[in-house]
Amino acid sequence: MLVSFLFLTFGISLAGFLCIALIPGAQSPESATGLPFWVITVWGPTLAAVILSLRSGDLAALLGRVIKVSTVPVEVWALVVAPLLVVALMRPFSPHEALPLGAGTIAAMVVFNLVLGPLGEELGWRGVMQHQLNQRLGWLEASLLVGAVWFIWHLPLWTIDSPQSEISPHLFALHCLFYAVIIGAAYTLSGGSILPAILLHLTFNLASNAAIFAGFREPNAWFGASLWPYGLLSAVSIAIVYAKTGQSGLRWIPSGV
């Protein structure tokens, strides 16, 4: 199933991306021309997960894990909020003055980032890929592999004049790995619930958006400055999983109790 998932994910997303690259005015997701093609591109992982789950008869189980709350511990909810706290803590160190951020802008950011982010991706990345790899590898190994594939999936966006292309690919790659470790830890601690993955992906994206209003006008300023806090949050996530489950996440390191 994993090979089929990757084939479908990249096939759907690349088809959408070709439309973005070739159709005039489609390079921005904020344009009426570009939005439908960006949705197709971003939703490649979730569409692949739905197609494969329909074929195997597991769609109800997959969707059930999206709303599964009972197995999510309090530590995971703390991880979900953490990216927003990172922005607040780093605001005094921003290179520019902060700008006001109204409720309407926040609501628009939440809706936009949900549609062009976690809802289109997490049923696939965590619901299928992490789920499959966790059964074969240590959870940390699985998370790093998902993070590497996640970064590769984003790479075409650097070939066009897209918002993504303004970010250094090296910084973005490190962020993908840190995000994947944190989300993978949340997924593992939550007994396979996809909800924390969706919410964490959302708060990562919202933090990047809010950083502009906090004074980090240039994307690389934020992605560079927040690298160490996210690295620390990754280490904390690994420690929480080990403390709660005894799992090191690496097959060659013995698990504790």
Summary of the structure (lengths in Angstrom):
residues: 257
radius of gyration: 18.0
end to end distance: 32.0
largest distance: 57.7
contacts: 858
relative contact order: 0.15
helix: 74%
strand: 0%
